[in-house]
Amino acid sequence: MRINSHSKNRQASIAVKLVLPSIFCVLFCLAIASAQSAANDTIKKFKAPLEYFEAPNELQVKSYLEGAEALPQGDGLILLRDAKLQTFQTNGTPDMTMTAPQCFFNMKDQSVNSAGPFQMWTSDNALLQEGVGFFWQKTNSELIISNRVQTTVRGRMTNSIVP
Amino acid sequence: MKYFHLVCLIVVAVALALKAQTSSTSLLVETNTAPVVRTNVPTEIRPTEINSRAAQFYMKSNVFVYVGDVHVDNPQMQLWCERLTLEAPKLEHGEKFNRGTAETNVVIDFVTGTAPNLTTNHAVSDKAVYTSIITNILPLPAQLWQTSSIVVLTGNPVVTNNQGVTRMDPIIWDRIADVISSTNFKGMDINPQQTNNNSTFFETPTAKPGKAGAPK
């Protein structure tokens, strides 16, 4: 009886010694796999039309978002690098362009935000906006700049104050 | 020999024609580049810069709101305030409506007059509203454009310049007519240099040497 119980204990310890490292190995492999899959989720040259005009210009894009790289963050959030947001007029000519080295695109409410620097300018270069930290919402075309706002008005508008 | 003379004649004719063309072109260029003098254009043409801590832009309605330590650097004026709202709605048929509203601790430094008689003005108030409207007062397709450009300062406005200190509430400045008016005149302190000089109210008599010193 003693011999049997001793052999059982020995078998159990061997099992523990084999199983635990194997579990760690499996977990390690899973971690690597998940990391690799996350790296593979990176989308190069991300492009997404955000909004179209209403009829009769329903085929014309109103706002368009691009990014050199896009990394899905989960919950409908996408991290964009070298992002570029453009708005267009009904005839297809660019209206406004905004660039940021990094920003988040929320697919749920179609908003773009960043805590970093950004630049925005009109197609005729009459207006240049710069700042740090912004929130842009597609639904009402509202742009909120949180820090260090600087607007430069060029051309006719500068002297339009002259009666 | 005849051919030689003919060739020489053609060469001279072509040379003269080219010279005439060149001189007429240069004359044309000189005529076109003649400067057009406008007295009310700012002498310095550079971009206007607006700086603030934060901002909110409503793209659909073209309304821009700047908040916190707002500073406007314009060739014609410097403006400081806590909140600046710019409204420039997109209108049809060439009509324009622009309004700028500066609120809280408004300080404006602006230049009036024409060079070389420029006057620097320093205005302080709680609120300043600049409205510029270009509108067609006739039914289309007829056109008769009317422009109005008015600055209204309210909330204990005080304007200081080399003439003195003026207190009115409100101060209404029609920039087209260049007339300042108010329904509530509070007072004016005229600088001593201006008080002792009757040229403030009366035209300074100009000496006419030809007649004044001439014997009768």
HADDOCK unambig.tbl for C-alpha pairs under 7 A between the chains (distance, minus, plus):
assign (segid A and resid 140 and name CA) (segid B and resid 60 and name CA) 6.98 0.50 0.50
assign (segid A and resid 141 and name CA) (segid B and resid 58 and name CA) 6.38 0.50 0.50
assign (segid A and resid 141 and name CA) (segid B and resid 59 and name CA) 5.36 0.50 0.50
assign (segid A and resid 141 and name CA) (segid B and resid 60 and name CA) 6.12 0.50 0.50
assign (segid A and resid 142 and name CA) (segid B and resid 57 and name CA) 5.77 0.50 0.50
assign (segid A and resid 142 and name CA) (segid B and resid 58 and name CA) 4.76 0.50 0.50
assign (segid A and resid 142 and name CA) (segid B and resid 59 and name CA) 5.92 0.50 0.50
assign (segid A and resid 143 and name CA) (segid B and resid 56 and name CA) 5.76 0.50 0.50
assign (segid A and resid 143 and name CA) (segid B and resid 57 and name CA) 4.98 0.50 0.50
assign (segid A and resid 143 and name CA) (segid B and resid 58 and name CA) 6.51 0.50 0.50
assign (segid A and resid 144 and name CA) (segid B and resid 55 and name CA) 5.89 0.50 0.50
assign (segid A and resid 144 and name CA) (segid B and resid 56 and name CA) 4.38 0.50 0.50
assign (segid A and resid 144 and name CA) (segid B and resid 57 and name CA) 6.24 0.50 0.50
assign (segid A and resid 145 and name CA) (segid B and resid 54 and name CA) 5.51 0.50 0.50
assign (segid A and resid 145 and name CA) (segid B and resid 55 and name CA) 5.01 0.50 0.50
assign (segid A and resid 145 and name CA) (segid B and resid 56 and name CA) 6.11 0.50 0.50
assign (segid A and resid 146 and name CA) (segid B and resid 54 and name CA) 4.71 0.50 0.50
assign (segid A and resid 146 and name CA) (segid B and resid 55 and name CA) 6.56 0.50 0.50
assign (segid A and resid 147 and name CA) (segid B and resid 53 and name CA) 5.20 0.50 0.50
assign (segid A and resid 147 and name CA) (segid B and resid 54 and name CA) 5.08 0.50 0.50
assign (segid A and resid 148 and name CA) (segid B and resid 52 and name CA) 6.24 0.50 0.50
assign (segid A and resid 148 and name CA) (segid B and resid 53 and name CA) 5.00 0.50 0.50
assign (segid A and resid 148 and name CA) (segid B and resid 54 and name CA) 6.50 0.50 0.50
assign (segid A and resid 149 and name CA) (segid B and resid 51 and name CA) 5.56 0.50 0.50
assign (segid A and resid 149 and name CA) (segid B and resid 52 and name CA) 5.13 0.50 0.50
assign (segid A and resid 149 and name CA) (segid B and resid 53 and name CA) 5.75 0.50 0.50
assign (segid A and resid 149 and name CA) (segid B and resid 54 and name CA) 5.75 0.50 0.50
assign (segid A and resid 149 and name CA) (segid B and resid 55 and name CA) 6.62 0.50 0.50
assign (segid A and resid 150 and name CA) (segid B and resid 49 and name CA) 6.95 0.50 0.50
assign (segid A and resid 150 and name CA) (segid B and resid 50 and name CA) 5.63 0.50 0.50
assign (segid A and resid 150 and name CA) (segid B and resid 51 and name CA) 4.54 0.50 0.50
assign (segid A and resid 150 and name CA) (segid B and resid 52 and name CA) 6.64 0.50 0.50
assign (segid A and resid 151 and name CA) (segid B and resid 49 and name CA) 5.48 0.50 0.50
assign (segid A and resid 151 and name CA) (segid B and resid 50 and name CA) 4.84 0.50 0.50
assign (segid A and resid 151 and name CA) (segid B and resid 51 and name CA) 6.36 0.50 0.50
assign (segid A and resid 152 and name CA) (segid B and resid 47 and name CA) 6.20 0.50 0.50
assign (segid A and resid 152 and name CA) (segid B and resid 48 and name CA) 5.63 0.50 0.50
assign (segid A and resid 152 and name CA) (segid B and resid 49 and name CA) 4.51 0.50 0.50
assign (segid A and resid 152 and name CA) (segid B and resid 50 and name CA) 6.44 0.50 0.50
assign (segid A and resid 153 and name CA) (segid B and resid 47 and name CA) 5.33 0.50 0.50
assign (segid A and resid 153 and name CA) (segid B and resid 48 and name CA) 4.91 0.50 0.50
assign (segid A and resid 153 and name CA) (segid B and resid 49 and name CA) 6.28 0.50 0.50
assign (segid A and resid 154 and name CA) (segid B and resid 47 and name CA) 4.62 0.50 0.50
assign (segid A and resid 154 and name CA) (segid B and resid 48 and name CA) 6.58 0.50 0.50
assign (segid A and resid 158 and name CA) (segid B and resid 47 and name CA) 5.89 0.50 0.50
assign (segid A and resid 158 and name CA) (segid B and resid 48 and name CA) 5.49 0.50 0.50
assign (segid A and resid 162 and name CA) (segid B and resid 41 and name CA) 6.85 0.50 0.50
assign (segid A and resid 163 and name CA) (segid B and resid 149 and name CA) 6.39 0.50 0.50
assign (segid A and resid 163 and name CA) (segid B and resid 175 and name CA) 6.67 0.50 0.50
assign (segid A and resid 163 and name CA) (segid B and resid 176 and name CA) 5.96 0.50 0.50
